Amino acid sequence: MSEILRIIQDRHSSRAPFDREHQPSKQDLMQILEAARWAPTAHNMQNFEIIVVDDKKRLEELGEIKSRISEDFLRENYQQLSHSEEELLQKKVGILGAMFPPSWRTPGDWRRVARESEPSVLDQTIKGSPVLLIVTYDTRKRAPASVGDTLGFISLGCVMENMWLMAEELGIGFQIMSVFGGDEVESEVKKILGIPEYLKIAYAIRLGYPISKSSQSPRVRRDIAGFAHHNRFES
Ligand SMILES: Cc1cc2nc3c(=O)[nH]c(=O)nc-3n(C[C@H](O)[C@H](O)[C@H](O)COP(=O)(O)O)c2cc1C
């Protein structure tokens, strides 16, 4: 197997708590940012700005932000869940329900579950990470004629993947946290970090070293024949 394919296959989401006291080195962080630097972006517009947060006090402030789960998230999340490893292995798409609280993986009145869920603090999501990368995009840098800035969003995905592969190669745990881009959380984060209005948060990344080996759910993917079509779309 080629080296690049090995890194692509080994890259994974690291959801276990990280060691608060074990910082990735400055050189490693620079390599991750170097990987972001060389990401392809639509029209080479480099529509991203990344805020590296490693100051303990700032991390604490971010950790105090509260977020609420939405009814829409609960409903649509449920549709992607498998309820056992066997089901996941068979479906080959989606994620294992066991990573969510029981009320999120039991079908029911999502509106009520959302209403009754206690807001959680971001600290529970950050889980001890000594460094966060807040990836923002510049709304003034929309790629030419890109309706809804679709090309800009694809570019942010390229930035994500470049950094993720670099982190994998360096042995640094990496988890995407979409919650940072949610409206309420985003405005609080922007206040704390002094992020200007024209920048929107796309996602945040936890970096660090897991304090324990988390029990990994099986990593599944469709077979190539499940998504690649030859000359003509065949379902
Ligand atoms: C755009 C995007 C958003 C994601 N958001 C989250 C997130 O909020 N929390 C999380 O734990 N993983 C998040 N992930 C990671 C995916 O759940 C993960 O990549 C997928 O389940 C495959 O698992 P793997 O990364 O271990 O291969 C996100 C991934 C992408 C590309």
The ligand as an SDF file (V2000), in Angstrom:
LIG
                    3D

 31 33  0  0  0  0  0  0  0  0999 V2000
  -17.8070   18.4100    8.1530 C   0  0  0  0  0  0  0  0  0  0  0  0
  -17.5860   17.4280    9.2820 C   0  0  0  0  0  0  0  0  0  0  0  0
  -18.1500   17.6680   10.5220 C   0  0  0  0  0  0  0  0  0  0  0  0
  -17.9350   16.7880   11.5930 C   0  0  0  0  0  0  0  0  0  0  0  0
  -18.4120   17.0920   12.8260 N   0  0  0  0  0  0  0  0  0  0  0  0
  -18.0750   16.3010   13.8770 C   0  0  0  0  0  0  0  0  0  0  0  0
  -18.4410   16.6460   15.2160 C   0  0  0  0  0  0  0  0  0  0  0  0
  -19.0620   17.6660   15.4620 O   0  0  0  0  0  0  0  0  0  0  0  0
  -18.0800   15.7980   16.2100 N   0  0  0  0  0  0  0  0  0  0  0  0
  -17.3650   14.6580   15.9770 C   0  0  0  0  0  0  0  0  0  0  0  0
  -17.0470   13.9330   16.9100 O   0  0  0  0  0  0  0  0  0  0  0  0
  -17.0120   14.3060   14.7220 N   0  0  0  0  0  0  0  0  0  0  0  0
  -17.3380   15.0930   13.6870 C   0  0  0  0  0  0  0  0  0  0  0  0
  -16.9450   14.7490   12.4130 N   0  0  0  0  0  0  0  0  0  0  0  0
  -16.2210   13.4840   12.2010 C   0  0  0  0  0  0  0  0  0  0  0  0
  -17.0900   12.4240   11.5410 C   0  0  0  0  0  0  0  0  0  0  0  0
  -18.1240   12.0170   12.3930 O   0  0  0  0  0  0  0  0  0  0  0  0
  -16.1420   11.2700   11.2070 C   0  0  0  0  0  0  0  0  0  0  0  0
  -15.1670   11.7230   10.3160 O   0  0  0  0  0  0  0  0  0  0  0  0
  -16.8710   10.0810   10.6070 C   0  0  0  0  0  0  0  0  0  0  0  0
  -17.7800    9.5200   11.5380 O   0  0  0  0  0  0  0  0  0  0  0  0
  -15.8920    8.9930   10.1700 C   0  0  0  0  0  0  0  0  0  0  0  0
  -15.0980    8.5720   11.2640 O   0  0  0  0  0  0  0  0  0  0  0  0
  -13.5050    8.6940   11.2330 P   0  0  0  0  0  0  0  0  0  0  0  0
  -13.1690   10.1660   11.2160 O   0  0  0  0  0  0  0  0  0  0  0  0
  -13.0290    8.0790   12.5070 O   0  0  0  0  0  0  0  0  0  0  0  0
  -13.0350    8.0110   10.0080 O   0  0  0  0  0  0  0  0  0  0  0  0
  -17.1560   15.6180   11.3670 C   0  0  0  0  0  0  0  0  0  0  0  0
  -16.5940   15.3800   10.1080 C   0  0  0  0  0  0  0  0  0  0  0  0
  -16.7770   16.2850    9.0810 C   0  0  0  0  0  0  0  0  0  0  0  0
  -16.1110   16.0300    7.7580 C   0  0  0  0  0  0  0  0  0  0  0  0
  1  2  1  0
  2  3  1  0
  2 30  2  0
  3  4  2  0
  4  5  1  0
  4 28  1  0
  5  6  2  0
  6  7  1  0
  6 13  1  0
  7  8  2  0
  7  9  1  0
  9 10  1  0
 10 11  2  0
 10 12  1  0
 12 13  2  0
 13 14  1  0
 14 15  1  0
 14 28  1  0
 15 16  1  0
 16 17  1  0
 16 18  1  0
 18 19  1  0
 18 20  1  0
 20 21  1  0
 20 22  1  0
 22 23  1  0
 23 24  1  0
 24 25  2  0
 24 26  1  0
 24 27  1  0
 28 29  2  0
 29 30  1  0
 30 31  1  0
M  END
$$$$
